[in-house]
Amino acid sequence: MTSTPRTTLIVGAGSSLGPAVVDAFAERGDRVLGTVRSGSAPGLPPDRTLSLDLLDPASLDGAVAACRERVGRLDVVVFLAGVLPGDPLSAYTDERIAEVLTVNVGAQAALLRRLLPLLTDGARVVMTASVSGERGSFDPVYAASKAAVIGLVKSLATWLAPGVRVNAVSPALVEGSGMYREMAPERRATHRERTPTGRLVTPEEVARVMADICEPAWAGLNGQVIGVNGGAHV
């Protein structure tokens, strides 16, 4: 638990990583808010849940206004929201390409721009990249969106410093994630066999890294992409 309680916003608290990330920050004593597109955020009461549709600019404005009204300032913002179709380029429509790029990077940049006035001095921003953005993927649009996240992080780390630190966590296949559940057993086995540790990472392990790098001990970490992949990509 941190000595001074922080206010942390989890964008995409209803995602596969959401519950573990909410728990990781809550265990440190943070006052955690989470966004969901619909319904409720696992582990959060209604007054800590914000409605957010990343495809709707008015929804971005509404979520920021709700943040300002409920907590005023933010110490940590973690971006988890994303879309992963898992398709080759030939299967994409123009509309689907725009959706993936918007949800995975464009709207997240737009939301962060709106949140900047709420960030405290010394605030931390953590974005979710992917091993796909570093080495490519069968789904090239998703990979491109995650590569753009990495470029965004490295740029913001320069231009928002010293008041804000910006880093990314870049997992490979996460056990129990939406992608994992939709994957054929033989594909899961292939991912596991290609991982030097012989196992896939869990949501709790990814969440722990995200929470840890927001601690004061990591004050020198800025503009970095932390691979959490068991050595599958080095």
KAZIPE-V504329 format. One record per residue. RES is the residue in one letter. PHI is phi in whole degrees, -180 to 180 (* if undefined). OMEGA is omega in whole degrees, -180 to 180 (999 if undefined). Layout:
BEGIN
<<RES,PHI,OMEGA> <RES,PHI,OMEGA>>
END
This chain:
BEGIN
<<M,*,178> <T,-74,-178> <S,-69,178> <T,-115,-179> <P,-58,179> <R,-108,172> <T,-110,-174> <T,-122,176> <L,-107,176> <I,-105,179> <V,-87,-176> <G,97,-178> <A,-66,178> <G,-90,-180> <S,-75,-180> <S,-59,180> <L,-85,-171> <G,-52,-177> <P,-57,-179> <A,-67,-179> <V,-71,176> <V,-57,-179> <D,-63,-177> <A,-62,-180> <F,-79,178> <A,-64,179> <E,-64,178> <R,-87,178> <G,91,-179> <D,-73,167> <R,-86,-171> <V,-104,169> <L,-114,179> <G,-138,176> <T,-101,174> <V,-139,178> <R,-74,177> <S,-156,179> <G,77,-177> <S,-120,178> <A,-91,180> <P,-55,176> <G,84,-179> <L,-123,176> <P,-73,-178> <P,-56,-178> <D,-75,176> <R,-110,-179> <T,-111,-180> <L,-116,176> <S,-81,-179> <L,-152,172> <D,-114,-176> <L,-65,179> <L,-88,-176> <D,-122,-180> <P,-55,178> <A,-65,178> <S,-69,175> <L,-59,179> <D,-61,-178> <G,-66,180> <A,-65,179> <V,-67,178> <A,-62,179> <A,-66,177> <C,-62,-179> <R,-62,-178> <E,-71,-173> <R,-84,-175> <V,-128,177> <G,82,-176> <R,-129,180> <L,-126,177> <D,-98,-178> <V,-140,172> <V,-129,179> <V,-119,180> <F,-102,179> <L,-115,-172> <A,-59,178> <G,-174,178> <V,-124,179> <L,-131,179> <P,-67,-178> <G,72,-176> <D,-115,171> <P,-74,-178> <L,-57,-177> <S,-63,-178> <A,-90,-179> <Y,-80,165> <T,-100,177> <D,-60,-179> <E,-65,-180> <R,-69,176> <I,-59,-179> <A,-63,-179> <E,-64,-178> <V,-63,-179> <L,-67,180> <T,-70,-177> <V,-65,-172> <N,-79,-180> <V,-144,-173> <G,-61,-178> <A,-71,178> <Q,-68,175> <A,-64,180> <A,-65,178> <L,-68,180> <L,-62,177> <R,-58,179> <R,-70,-177> <L,-83,-175> <L,-50,-180> <P,-65,-179> <L,-91,-175> <L,-77,178> <T,-76,174> <D,-67,-175> <G,93,-179> <A,-62,178> <R,-119,175> <V,-120,177> <V,-122,177> <M,-111,-179> <T,-102,174> <A,-92,179> <S,-165,174> <V,-57,179> <S,-62,180> <G,-74,180> <E,-100,-176> <R,-123,-177> <G,91,-174> <S,-159,171> <F,-57,177> <D,-97,-172> <P,-71,-179> <V,-72,175> <Y,-60,179> <A,-60,179> <A,-63,-180> <S,-65,-180> <K,-76,173> <A,-64,177> <A,-66,176> <V,-60,179> <I,-62,177> <G,-63,178> <L,-63,-179> <V,-60,-177> <K,-66,178> <S,-72,-179> <L,-65,179> <A,-61,177> <T,-79,-169> <W,-90,176> <L,-98,177> <A,-71,5> <P,-90,-175> <G,-73,-176> <V,-134,173> <R,-99,-179> <V,-129,178> <N,-138,177> <A,-130,170> <V,-111,-171> <S,-123,179> <P,-84,166> <A,-91,179> <L,-60,-179> <V,-103,-179> <E,-61,179> <G,87,-180> <S,-72,178> <G,-58,178> <M,-62,180> <Y,-62,-177> <R,-65,-179> <E,-86,-174> <M,-85,177> <A,-64,-178> <P,-53,-179> <E,-67,177> <R,-71,175> <R,-58,-179> <A,-62,179> <T,-63,178> <H,-61,-179> <R,-66,-178> <E,-67,-180> <R,-86,179> <T,-98,-176> <P,-54,180> <T,-75,178> <G,80,-179> <R,-151,176> <L,-89,177> <V,-76,-179> <T,-106,176> <P,-57,-179> <E,-65,179> <E,-69,177> <V,-64,-179> <A,-62,-179> <R,-63,178> <V,-63,180> <M,-59,-179> <A,-71,-177> <D,-62,-175> <I,-73,175> <C,-93,-180> <E,-80,-179> <P,-56,-179> <A,-61,-179> <W,-103,-176> <A,-61,179> <G,-86,-179> <L,-88,-178> <N,-155,179> <G,76,-175> <Q,-106,176> <V,-116,-176> <I,-93,180> <G,-80,176> <V,-119,-170> <N,-145,180> <G,67,-178> <G,90,179> <A,-65,175> <H,-143,-179> <V,-128,999>>
END
